[in-house]
Amino acid sequence: MGSRAAAYAKRYLYETMSSPSSTLEVTPNIDTLRDHLRYYYGRHLKKSSDLTEKACCTVETQQRHADILALIPDAVKDRHYGCGCPIPNDDLTGITVLDLGSGAGVDAFITAHKVGPSGFVHGIDMTDEQLAVANDHANEVARSFGFPARNTAFHKDFIEVADSIPDNSVDLVISDCVINLSPRKDLVFQTIQRVLSEGGEFYISDIAADREVPDSIRQDSDMIAECLGGAMYEHAWFDTMKDAGFTDPRVFSRRVVQTEAKGEPITFSSLTVRAFKFGSALDRRCEDYGQAAVYKGNSPDDSARFVFDDHHIFEAHRPTAVCRNTARMISETRLGQYFEVTPAVKHFGLFPCGPEPVGGESAQPCC
């Protein structure tokens, strides 16, 4: 999507959200919603403990990146709101990253440390107060990392269009519990498809529901701001990704965060999801072409195993059968440095690919 198309998308976003005939008419119009979110995250919330629902929880990020967080000022960390850890575990040195809804900059700064001085991280957000915190501390963070100059830029922009980011310019898109806030998630994923270079990845943490969110929750502006009202039915959410060209999105992890809201029996889960952009389409299903993959044991995060998604955990040096989609994801992207993948032999039908059924899940708040 070029600049003209992005401008059209922005106009279409406004028109569809403002129109009383929109299919999203029960949601507040775009200006009202954005104003409320700016107030909520810019002035109402001063720290993560001000949140009232259980969806937002940053413990995973705190546990995985405590060493980097120790180098980031408290003024930034105090305004960190998220529901997972949208930062891949592998080596990100030298790549270009976009953080959608970067807020005060915690995830962007952690990622900036991981990409190093030769990489770069863009953050976009629509809230002036959040952007001010990130920009005010960017040089200080770079110095604490020992970098010769800042490798971050924070832009005032909307995640539905990301006008500040050129086409095919980003290797990795991350986002932490922000896409649920958008009234046009379809445009968000279309924008991700636009800005990613071929072989690029999105790796996002967000909230999804086990059913359509009832109007009593969906129309409540505070429930939207708390990341529940705008959550999609999980299967519809994945359909939205696929419609944008991400044929085979994979769940990396999931955690139930809430099993009730406003008296409604509904399960909200935090999911971390990854998907890749390819020039030639992936298979619509997991197909067996007799391929195997071997993890070389060379990831800096874990030399013993490589966790790719919730049903692919590769032990080092052990051949593992994979479908053709998985074979392409771990060989035609930056992950190719970690794997040896055998070529396709011939078609053997469907590949038994998928996570084990999860039973007995219960809400386990981490905060």
MIROKOL-125637 format. One record per residue (C-alpha): residue number from 0; residue in three letters; chain; x, y negated, z negated. Coordinates in steps of 0.1 Angstrom, whole numbers, plus 5000, padded with zeros to 4 digits. Example, Ala and Ser with C-alpha at 12.3 -4.5 7.8 and 13.67 -1.06 7.14 Angstrom:
BEGIN
+-----+--------+--------+------+------+------+
: num : residu : chaine :    x :    y :    z :
+-----+--------+--------+------+------+------+
:   0 :    ala :      A : 5123 : 5045 : 4922 :
:   1 :    ser :      A : 5137 : 5011 : 4929 :
+-----+--------+--------+------+------+------+
END
This chain:
BEGIN
+-----+--------+--------+------+------+------+
: num : residu : chaine :    x :    y :    z :
+-----+--------+--------+------+------+------+
:   0 :    met :      A : 5000 : 5000 : 5000 :
:   1 :    gly :      A : 5016 : 4967 : 5011 :
:   2 :    ser :      A : 5010 : 4933 : 4997 :
:   3 :    arg :      A : 4979 : 4927 : 5018 :
:   4 :    ala :      A : 4964 : 4960 : 5008 :
:   5 :    ala :      A : 4973 : 4953 : 4972 :
:   6 :    ala :      A : 4955 : 4920 : 4974 :
:   7 :    tyr :      A : 4925 : 4937 : 4988 :
:   8 :    ala :      A : 4926 : 4963 : 4960 :
:   9 :    lys :      A : 4927 : 4935 : 4935 :
:  10 :    arg :      A : 4897 : 4918 : 4951 :
:  11 :    tyr :      A : 4878 : 4951 : 4954 :
:  12 :    leu :      A : 4886 : 4958 : 4917 :
:  13 :    tyr :      A : 4870 : 4925 : 4907 :
:  14 :    glu :      A : 4840 : 4928 : 4930 :
:  15 :    thr :      A : 4831 : 4964 : 4920 :
:  16 :    met :      A : 4835 : 4957 : 4883 :
:  17 :    ser :      A : 4815 : 4925 : 4885 :
:  18 :    ser :      A : 4787 : 4940 : 4906 :
:  19 :    pro :      A : 4755 : 4951 : 4888 :
:  20 :    ser :      A : 4752 : 4979 : 4914 :
:  21 :    ser :      A : 4786 : 4993 : 4905 :
:  22 :    thr :      A : 4787 : 5030 : 4893 :
:  23 :    leu :      A : 4807 : 5016 : 4863 :
:  24 :    glu :      A : 4780 : 4991 : 4855 :
:  25 :    val :      A : 4777 : 5003 : 4819 :
:  26 :    thr :      A : 4813 : 4992 : 4813 :
:  27 :    pro :      A : 4819 : 4955 : 4805 :
:  28 :    asn :      A : 4827 : 4934 : 4836 :
:  29 :    ile :      A : 4864 : 4931 : 4844 :
:  30 :    asp :      A : 4870 : 4897 : 4830 :
:  31 :    thr :      A : 4851 : 4904 : 4797 :
:  32 :    leu :      A : 4870 : 4937 : 4793 :
:  33 :    arg :      A : 4904 : 4922 : 4801 :
:  34 :    asp :      A : 4898 : 4893 : 4777 :
:  35 :    his :      A : 4888 : 4916 : 4749 :
:  36 :    leu :      A : 4919 : 4938 : 4755 :
:  37 :    arg :      A : 4942 : 4908 : 4756 :
:  38 :    tyr :      A : 4927 : 4896 : 4723 :
:  39 :    tyr :      A : 4928 : 4931 : 4707 :
:  40 :    tyr :      A : 4964 : 4939 : 4716 :
:  41 :    gly :      A : 4977 : 4903 : 4716 :
:  42 :    arg :      A : 4962 : 4888 : 4685 :
:  43 :    his :      A : 4940 : 4913 : 4666 :
:  44 :    leu :      A : 4966 : 4941 : 4663 :
:  45 :    lys :      A : 4998 : 4931 : 4645 :
:  46 :    lys :      A : 5011 : 4966 : 4639 :
:  47 :    ser :      A : 5001 : 5002 : 4647 :
:  48 :    ser :      A : 4985 : 5007 : 4612 :
:  49 :    asp :      A : 4958 : 4981 : 4622 :
:  50 :    leu :      A : 4943 : 5007 : 4645 :
:  51 :    thr :      A : 4911 : 5023 : 4632 :
:  52 :    glu :      A : 4908 : 5055 : 4654 :
:  53 :    lys :      A : 4931 : 5085 : 4655 :
:  54 :    ala :      A : 4939 : 5084 : 4692 :
:  55 :    cys :      A : 4971 : 5063 : 4690 :
:  56 :    cys :      A : 5000 : 5080 : 4673 :
:  57 :    thr :      A : 5037 : 5074 : 4680 :
:  58 :    val :      A : 5053 : 5100 : 4658 :
:  59 :    glu :      A : 5064 : 5121 : 4688 :
:  60 :    thr :      A : 5084 : 5092 : 4702 :
:  61 :    gln :      A : 5098 : 5084 : 4667 :
:  62 :    gln :      A : 5110 : 5120 : 4663 :
:  63 :    arg :      A : 5125 : 5125 : 4697 :
:  64 :    his :      A : 5142 : 5091 : 4700 :
:  65 :    ala :      A : 5150 : 5081 : 4665 :
:  66 :    asp :      A : 5186 : 5073 : 4674 :
:  67 :    ile :      A : 5176 : 5049 : 4702 :
:  68 :    leu :      A : 5148 : 5034 : 4681 :
:  69 :    ala :      A : 5173 : 5025 : 4654 :
:  70 :    leu :      A : 5189 : 5001 : 4679 :
:  71 :    ile :      A : 5155 : 4983 : 4687 :
:  72 :    pro :      A : 5143 : 4954 : 4666 :
:  73 :    asp :      A : 5114 : 4960 : 4642 :
:  74 :    ala :      A : 5095 : 4932 : 4658 :
:  75 :    val :      A : 5092 : 4954 : 4689 :
:  76 :    lys :      A : 5086 : 4987 : 4672 :
:  77 :    asp :      A : 5059 : 4972 : 4650 :
:  78 :    arg :      A : 5038 : 4966 : 4681 :
:  79 :    his :      A : 5042 : 5001 : 4695 :
:  80 :    tyr :      A : 5008 : 5017 : 4704 :
:  81 :    gly :      A : 5007 : 5051 : 4721 :
:  82 :    cys :      A : 4994 : 5086 : 4720 :
:  83 :    gly :      A : 5024 : 5107 : 4731 :
:  84 :    cys :      A : 5059 : 5104 : 4744 :
:  85 :    pro :      A : 5059 : 5096 : 4782 :
:  86 :    ile :      A : 5097 : 5099 : 4786 :
:  87 :    pro :      A : 5111 : 5130 : 4803 :
:  88 :    asn :      A : 5137 : 5150 : 4784 :
:  89 :    asp :      A : 5162 : 5153 : 4813 :
:  90 :    asp :      A : 5190 : 5131 : 4824 :
:  91 :    leu :      A : 5176 : 5098 : 4838 :
:  92 :    thr :      A : 5209 : 5081 : 4845 :
:  93 :    gly :      A : 5208 : 5055 : 4873 :
:  94 :    ile :      A : 5172 : 5058 : 4883 :
:  95 :    thr :      A : 5145 : 5030 : 4886 :
:  96 :    val :      A : 5115 : 5033 : 4863 :
:  97 :    leu :      A : 5082 : 5015 : 4860 :
:  98 :    asp :      A : 5063 : 5014 : 4827 :
:  99 :    leu :      A : 5026 : 5008 : 4833 :
: 100 :    gly :      A : 5012 : 4988 : 4803 :
: 101 :    ser :      A : 5046 : 4983 : 4788 :
: 102 :    gly :      A : 5033 : 4962 : 4758 :
: 103 :    ala :      A : 5061 : 4950 : 4735 :
: 104 :    gly :      A : 5085 : 4972 : 4753 :
: 105 :    val :      A : 5093 : 5002 : 4731 :
: 106 :    asp :      A : 5090 : 5029 : 4757 :
: 107 :    ala :      A : 5107 : 5007 : 4783 :
: 108 :    phe :      A : 5136 : 5000 : 4761 :
: 109 :    ile :      A : 5140 : 5037 : 4752 :
: 110 :    thr :      A : 5140 : 5045 : 4789 :
: 111 :    ala :      A : 5164 : 5017 : 4796 :
: 112 :    his :      A : 5188 : 5033 : 4773 :
: 113 :    lys :      A : 5184 : 5066 : 4791 :
: 114 :    val :      A : 5188 : 5052 : 4826 :
: 115 :    gly :      A : 5219 : 5033 : 4814 :
: 116 :    pro :      A : 5235 : 5002 : 4829 :
: 117 :    ser :      A : 5233 : 5016 : 4864 :
: 118 :    gly :      A : 5195 : 5021 : 4862 :
: 119 :    phe :      A : 5167 : 4997 : 4858 :
: 120 :    val :      A : 5133 : 4996 : 4841 :
: 121 :    his :      A : 5103 : 4974 : 4851 :
: 122 :    gly :      A : 5075 : 4969 : 4827 :
: 123 :    ile :      A : 5041 : 4954 : 4836 :
: 124 :    asp :      A : 5014 : 4942 : 4812 :
: 125 :    met :      A : 4986 : 4917 : 4813 :
: 126 :    thr :      A : 4989 : 4905 : 4777 :
: 127 :    asp :      A : 5010 : 4874 : 4771 :
: 128 :    glu :      A : 5018 : 4880 : 4735 :
: 129 :    gln :      A : 5031 : 4915 : 4742 :
: 130 :    leu :      A : 5052 : 4903 : 4771 :
: 131 :    ala :      A : 5067 : 4876 : 4750 :
: 132 :    val :      A : 5079 : 4901 : 4724 :
: 133 :    ala :      A : 5095 : 4923 : 4751 :
: 134 :    asn :      A : 5112 : 4894 : 4769 :
: 135 :    asp :      A : 5123 : 4876 : 4737 :
: 136 :    his :      A : 5142 : 4907 : 4726 :
: 137 :    ala :      A : 5154 : 4922 : 4760 :
: 138 :    asn :      A : 5189 : 4906 : 4758 :
: 139 :    glu :      A : 5193 : 4916 : 4722 :
: 140 :    val :      A : 5184 : 4952 : 4729 :
: 141 :    ala :      A : 5208 : 4953 : 4758 :
: 142 :    arg :      A : 5236 : 4941 : 4736 :
: 143 :    ser :      A : 5227 : 4967 : 4709 :
: 144 :    phe :      A : 5230 : 4993 : 4736 :
: 145 :    gly :      A : 5264 : 4981 : 4745 :
: 146 :    phe :      A : 5253 : 4972 : 4781 :
: 147 :    pro :      A : 5269 : 4943 : 4799 :
: 148 :    ala :      A : 5235 : 4929 : 4809 :
: 149 :    arg :      A : 5199 : 4936 : 4804 :
: 150 :    asn :      A : 5185 : 4964 : 4827 :
: 151 :    thr :      A : 5148 : 4955 : 4821 :
: 152 :    ala :      A : 5123 : 4931 : 4836 :
: 153 :    phe :      A : 5088 : 4926 : 4822 :
: 154 :    his :      A : 5062 : 4913 : 4846 :
: 155 :    lys :      A : 5027 : 4899 : 4840 :
: 156 :    asp :      A : 5006 : 4921 : 4863 :
: 157 :    phe :      A : 4977 : 4945 : 4864 :
: 158 :    ile :      A : 4983 : 4982 : 4865 :
: 159 :    glu :      A : 4956 : 4987 : 4891 :
: 160 :    val :      A : 4977 : 4968 : 4917 :
: 161 :    ala :      A : 5013 : 4962 : 4904 :
: 162 :    asp :      A : 5019 : 4934 : 4929 :
: 163 :    ser :      A : 5053 : 4928 : 4914 :
: 164 :    ile :      A : 5066 : 4962 : 4924 :
: 165 :    pro :      A : 5075 : 4969 : 4961 :
: 166 :    asp :      A : 5064 : 5001 : 4979 :
: 167 :    asn :      A : 5085 : 5032 : 4976 :
: 168 :    ser :      A : 5109 : 5015 : 4951 :
: 169 :    val :      A : 5105 : 5036 : 4919 :
: 170 :    asp :      A : 5118 : 5070 : 4909 :
: 171 :    leu :      A : 5097 : 5075 : 4878 :
: 172 :    val :      A : 5065 : 5060 : 4865 :
: 173 :    ile :      A : 5057 : 5063 : 4828 :
: 174 :    ser :      A : 5027 : 5051 : 4808 :
: 175 :    asp :      A : 5017 : 5056 : 4772 :
: 176 :    cys :      A : 4980 : 5056 : 4764 :
: 177 :    val :      A : 4972 : 5027 : 4788 :
: 178 :    ile :      A : 4955 : 5041 : 4819 :
: 179 :    asn :      A : 4924 : 5050 : 4798 :
: 180 :    leu :      A : 4919 : 5012 : 4793 :
: 181 :    ser :      A : 4916 : 5006 : 4830 :
: 182 :    pro :      A : 4881 : 5004 : 4846 :
: 183 :    arg :      A : 4895 : 5016 : 4879 :
: 184 :    lys :      A : 4918 : 5046 : 4872 :
: 185 :    asp :      A : 4915 : 5056 : 4909 :
: 186 :    leu :      A : 4933 : 5024 : 4918 :
: 187 :    val :      A : 4960 : 5030 : 4892 :
: 188 :    phe :      A : 4969 : 5064 : 4906 :
: 189 :    gln :      A : 4968 : 5050 : 4942 :
: 190 :    thr :      A : 4992 : 5023 : 4930 :
: 191 :    ile :      A : 5015 : 5049 : 4914 :
: 192 :    gln :      A : 5015 : 5068 : 4948 :
: 193 :    arg :      A : 5024 : 5035 : 4965 :
: 194 :    val :      A : 5053 : 5025 : 4943 :
: 195 :    leu :      A : 5069 : 5059 : 4940 :
: 196 :    ser :      A : 5097 : 5070 : 4964 :
: 197 :    glu :      A : 5094 : 5104 : 4979 :
: 198 :    gly :      A : 5103 : 5130 : 4953 :
: 199 :    gly :      A : 5094 : 5105 : 4926 :
: 200 :    glu :      A : 5074 : 5115 : 4895 :
: 201 :    phe :      A : 5048 : 5101 : 4872 :
: 202 :    tyr :      A : 5051 : 5112 : 4836 :
: 203 :    ile :      A : 5023 : 5098 : 4815 :
: 204 :    ser :      A : 5007 : 5103 : 4781 :
: 205 :    asp :      A : 4970 : 5095 : 4778 :
: 206 :    ile :      A : 4936 : 5104 : 4763 :
: 207 :    ala :      A : 4911 : 5127 : 4780 :
: 208 :    ala :      A : 4878 : 5141 : 4768 :
: 209 :    asp :      A : 4862 : 5176 : 4769 :
: 210 :    arg :      A : 4830 : 5161 : 4784 :
: 211 :    glu :      A : 4816 : 5129 : 4799 :
: 212 :    val :      A : 4820 : 5102 : 4773 :
: 213 :    pro :      A : 4785 : 5091 : 4760 :
: 214 :    asp :      A : 4774 : 5055 : 4766 :
: 215 :    ser :      A : 4773 : 5048 : 4729 :
: 216 :    ile :      A : 4811 : 5052 : 4730 :
: 217 :    arg :      A : 4818 : 5040 : 4766 :
: 218 :    gln :      A : 4800 : 5007 : 4761 :
: 219 :    asp :      A : 4817 : 4999 : 4728 :
: 220 :    ser :      A : 4844 : 4974 : 4735 :
: 221 :    asp :      A : 4863 : 4983 : 4703 :
: 222 :    met :      A : 4862 : 5020 : 4712 :
: 223 :    ile :      A : 4876 : 5011 : 4746 :
: 224 :    ala :      A : 4904 : 4992 : 4730 :
: 225 :    glu :      A : 4911 : 5021 : 4706 :
: 226 :    cys :      A : 4916 : 5043 : 4737 :
: 227 :    leu :      A : 4885 : 5064 : 4734 :
: 228 :    gly :      A : 4857 : 5045 : 4752 :
: 229 :    gly :      A : 4876 : 5045 : 4785 :
: 230 :    ala :      A : 4888 : 5081 : 4784 :
: 231 :    met :      A : 4877 : 5103 : 4813 :
: 232 :    tyr :      A : 4863 : 5138 : 4813 :
: 233 :    glu :      A : 4896 : 5158 : 4816 :
: 234 :    his :      A : 4886 : 5176 : 4849 :
: 235 :    ala :      A : 4874 : 5143 : 4865 :
: 236 :    trp :      A : 4907 : 5127 : 4854 :
: 237 :    phe :      A : 4927 : 5154 : 4872 :
: 238 :    asp :      A : 4904 : 5150 : 4903 :
: 239 :    thr :      A : 4913 : 5113 : 4903 :
: 240 :    met :      A : 4950 : 5122 : 4904 :
: 241 :    lys :      A : 4945 : 5147 : 4932 :
: 242 :    asp :      A : 4924 : 5122 : 4952 :
: 243 :    ala :      A : 4954 : 5098 : 4951 :
: 244 :    gly :      A : 4977 : 5124 : 4966 :
: 245 :    phe :      A : 4990 : 5142 : 4936 :
: 246 :    thr :      A : 4979 : 5177 : 4946 :
: 247 :    asp :      A : 4991 : 5197 : 4916 :
: 248 :    pro :      A : 4994 : 5177 : 4884 :
: 249 :    arg :      A : 5008 : 5196 : 4855 :
: 250 :    val :      A : 5001 : 5194 : 4818 :
: 251 :    phe :      A : 5033 : 5192 : 4798 :
: 252 :    ser :      A : 5017 : 5191 : 4764 :
: 253 :    arg :      A : 4984 : 5185 : 4747 :
: 254 :    arg :      A : 4972 : 5176 : 4712 :
: 255 :    val :      A : 4937 : 5173 : 4699 :
: 256 :    val :      A : 4933 : 5139 : 4683 :
: 257 :    gln :      A : 4896 : 5136 : 4674 :
: 258 :    thr :      A : 4866 : 5159 : 4675 :
: 259 :    glu :      A : 4839 : 5133 : 4668 :
: 260 :    ala :      A : 4833 : 5097 : 4675 :
: 261 :    lys :      A : 4803 : 5076 : 4664 :
: 262 :    gly :      A : 4784 : 5107 : 4654 :
: 263 :    glu :      A : 4790 : 5124 : 4688 :
: 264 :    pro :      A : 4806 : 5159 : 4689 :
: 265 :    ile :      A : 4833 : 5152 : 4715 :
: 266 :    thr :      A : 4869 : 5163 : 4716 :
: 267 :    phe :      A : 4895 : 5138 : 4726 :
: 268 :    ser :      A : 4930 : 5151 : 4734 :
: 269 :    ser :      A : 4963 : 5134 : 4740 :
: 270 :    leu :      A : 4978 : 5149 : 4772 :
: 271 :    thr :      A : 5012 : 5144 : 4787 :
: 272 :    val :      A : 5010 : 5150 : 4824 :
: 273 :    arg :      A : 5035 : 5150 : 4852 :
: 274 :    ala :      A : 5031 : 5151 : 4890 :
: 275 :    phe :      A : 5054 : 5143 : 4920 :
: 276 :    lys :      A : 5051 : 5125 : 4953 :
: 277 :    phe :      A : 5059 : 5145 : 4984 :
: 278 :    gly :      A : 5060 : 5136 : 5021 :
: 279 :    ser :      A : 5046 : 5169 : 5030 :
: 280 :    ala :      A : 5016 : 5181 : 5010 :
: 281 :    leu :      A : 5019 : 5208 : 4983 :
: 282 :    asp :      A : 4997 : 5239 : 4985 :
: 283 :    arg :      A : 4962 : 5234 : 4972 :
: 284 :    arg :      A : 4966 : 5264 : 4950 :
: 285 :    cys :      A : 4995 : 5282 : 4935 :
: 286 :    glu :      A : 5007 : 5305 : 4963 :
: 287 :    asp :      A : 5032 : 5334 : 4960 :
: 288 :    tyr :      A : 5060 : 5333 : 4985 :
: 289 :    gly :      A : 5083 : 5356 : 4966 :
: 290 :    gln :      A : 5104 : 5329 : 4951 :
: 291 :    ala :      A : 5124 : 5328 : 4919 :
: 292 :    ala :      A : 5141 : 5300 : 4899 :
: 293 :    val :      A : 5171 : 5300 : 4876 :
: 294 :    tyr :      A : 5177 : 5272 : 4851 :
: 295 :    lys :      A : 5214 : 5265 : 4851 :
: 296 :    gly :      A : 5215 : 5255 : 4814 :
: 297 :    asn :      A : 5228 : 5220 : 4822 :
: 298 :    ser :      A : 5202 : 5197 : 4809 :
: 299 :    pro :      A : 5215 : 5174 : 4782 :
: 300 :    asp :      A : 5184 : 5179 : 4761 :
: 301 :    asp :      A : 5185 : 5217 : 4759 :
: 302 :    ser :      A : 5210 : 5240 : 4774 :
: 303 :    ala :      A : 5191 : 5271 : 4763 :
: 304 :    arg :      A : 5157 : 5264 : 4780 :
: 305 :    phe :      A : 5140 : 5239 : 4803 :
: 306 :    val :      A : 5104 : 5231 : 4795 :
: 307 :    phe :      A : 5088 : 5220 : 4828 :
: 308 :    asp :      A : 5051 : 5222 : 4818 :
: 309 :    asp :      A : 5028 : 5241 : 4794 :
: 310 :    his :      A : 5033 : 5274 : 4812 :
: 311 :    his :      A : 5068 : 5271 : 4827 :
: 312 :    ile :      A : 5096 : 5274 : 4801 :
: 313 :    phe :      A : 5127 : 5285 : 4819 :
: 314 :    glu :      A : 5154 : 5304 : 4799 :
: 315 :    ala :      A : 5189 : 5295 : 4810 :
: 316 :    his :      A : 5203 : 5319 : 4836 :
: 317 :    arg :      A : 5173 : 5341 : 4837 :
: 318 :    pro :      A : 5155 : 5344 : 4871 :
: 319 :    thr :      A : 5118 : 5335 : 4868 :
: 320 :    ala :      A : 5091 : 5340 : 4894 :
: 321 :    val :      A : 5075 : 5307 : 4906 :
: 322 :    cys :      A : 5048 : 5297 : 4930 :
: 323 :    arg :      A : 5058 : 5276 : 4960 :
: 324 :    asn :      A : 5045 : 5244 : 4944 :
: 325 :    thr :      A : 5067 : 5248 : 4913 :
: 326 :    ala :      A : 5096 : 5258 : 4935 :
: 327 :    arg :      A : 5093 : 5225 : 4954 :
: 328 :    met :      A : 5088 : 5204 : 4922 :
: 329 :    ile :      A : 5121 : 5217 : 4907 :
: 330 :    ser :      A : 5142 : 5217 : 4939 :
: 331 :    glu :      A : 5131 : 5187 : 4960 :
: 332 :    thr :      A : 5131 : 5162 : 4932 :
: 333 :    arg :      A : 5157 : 5149 : 4907 :
: 334 :    leu :      A : 5151 : 5182 : 4888 :
: 335 :    gly :      A : 5170 : 5200 : 4916 :
: 336 :    gln :      A : 5203 : 5195 : 4897 :
: 337 :    tyr :      A : 5191 : 5219 : 4870 :
: 338 :    phe :      A : 5178 : 5248 : 4891 :
: 339 :    glu :      A : 5187 : 5273 : 4918 :
: 340 :    val :      A : 5156 : 5283 : 4937 :
: 341 :    thr :      A : 5154 : 5312 : 4962 :
: 342 :    pro :      A : 5139 : 5304 : 4996 :
: 343 :    ala :      A : 5104 : 5315 : 5005 :
: 344 :    val :      A : 5102 : 5351 : 5018 :
: 345 :    lys :      A : 5066 : 5356 : 5029 :
: 346 :    his :      A : 5031 : 5350 : 5016 :
: 347 :    phe :      A : 5020 : 5375 : 4990 :
: 348 :    gly :      A : 4987 : 5358 : 4981 :
: 349 :    leu :      A : 4978 : 5337 : 4950 :
: 350 :    phe :      A : 5004 : 5333 : 4923 :
: 351 :    pro :      A : 4991 : 5339 : 4887 :
: 352 :    cys :      A : 5000 : 5304 : 4876 :
: 353 :    gly :      A : 4985 : 5287 : 4846 :
: 354 :    pro :      A : 4987 : 5282 : 4808 :
: 355 :    glu :      A : 4976 : 5308 : 4783 :
: 356 :    pro :      A : 4941 : 5302 : 4770 :
: 357 :    val :      A : 4943 : 5280 : 4739 :
: 358 :    gly :      A : 4920 : 5291 : 4711 :
: 359 :    gly :      A : 4912 : 5276 : 4678 :
: 360 :    glu :      A : 4924 : 5241 : 4685 :
: 361 :    ser :      A : 4915 : 5216 : 4658 :
: 362 :    ala :      A : 4921 : 5179 : 4653 :
: 363 :    gln :      A : 4954 : 5174 : 4636 :
: 364 :    pro :      A : 4961 : 5137 : 4632 :
: 365 :    cys :      A : 4998 : 5131 : 4631 :
: 366 :    cys :      A : 4996 : 5097 : 4613 :
+-----+--------+--------+------+------+------+
END
